[in-house]
């Protein structure tokens, strides 16, 4: 792994992964909430569409959710920039 991602890079990776997964936001929120996330669906949707930011802890929970749903898409979204 390279250097840690900035919040902006992490947002691009997370929103890209969500779109690649093809998961609905209510289902994503339910997975996020079940894993310990405490934001509302509205907040998560605003983050995915770049209207708002999330605290680092909530971004970490969302990363974990995406990894658990599909590790291949997680790797593609989070490690693809390193290949270039």
C-alpha positions in Angstrom: 0.0 0.0 0.0 1.1 3.5 -0.7 0.5 6.7 1.3 -2.8 7.1 3.2 -5.7 8.6 1.1 -6.9 12.1 1.6 -10.6 12.6 2.5 -11.2 13.7 -1.1 -9.5 10.5 -2.5 -11.4 8.4 -0.1 -14.7 10.0 -1.1 -14.0 9.2 -4.8 -13.1 5.6 -4.0 -16.1 5.1 -1.7 -18.7 6.7 -4.1 -17.2 4.8 -7.0 -17.4 1.5 -5.1 -21.0 2.2 -4.2 -21.9 2.8 -7.8 -20.0 -0.3 -9.0 -21.8 -2.4 -6.4 -25.1 -1.3 -7.8 -26.5 -1.4 -4.3 -29.4 0.9 -3.3 -28.7 3.5 -0.7 -31.3 2.2 1.7 -29.7 -1.3 1.6 -26.2 0.3 1.9 -27.4 2.4 4.9 -28.8 -0.7 6.6 -25.5 -2.5 6.2 -23.6 0.6 7.4 -26.0 1.0 10.4 -25.7 -2.7 11.3 -21.9 -2.3 11.4 -22.1 0.5 13.9 -22.6 3.6 11.8 -24.8 6.1 13.4 -25.7 8.6 10.6 -29.1 8.9 8.9 -29.7 7.7 5.4 -29.9 11.3 4.3 -26.4 11.9 5.5 -25.0 8.9 3.7 -26.8 9.9 0.5 -25.4 13.4 0.8 -21.9 12.0 1.1 -22.2 9.6 -1.8 -23.4 12.5 -4.0 -20.6 14.9 -2.8 -23.1 17.2 -1.0 -21.6 16.7 2.4 -18.6 15.1 4.2 -18.5 12.3 6.7 -16.3 12.1 9.8 -13.3 9.7 9.5 -15.0 7.1 11.7 -18.0 6.9 9.5 -15.9 6.7 6.3 -14.0 3.8 7.9 -17.3 2.0 8.7 -18.5 2.6 5.1 -15.1 1.2 3.8 -15.6 -1.9 5.9 -19.2 -2.4 4.6 -18.0 -2.2 1.0 -15.2 -4.6 1.6 -17.5 -7.1 3.2 -20.1 -6.8 0.4 -17.6 -7.3 -2.4 -13.8 -7.4 -1.8 -13.0 -7.3 -5.5 -14.9 -4.1 -6.0 -13.3 -2.7 -2.9 -9.8 -3.5 -4.3 -10.7 -2.0 -7.6 -12.0 1.2 -6.1 -9.2 1.6 -3.5 -6.2 0.2 -5.2 -6.7 0.9 -8.9 -5.0 4.4 -8.7 -1.8 2.7 -7.5 -1.7 0.6 -10.7 -1.2 3.7 -12.8 
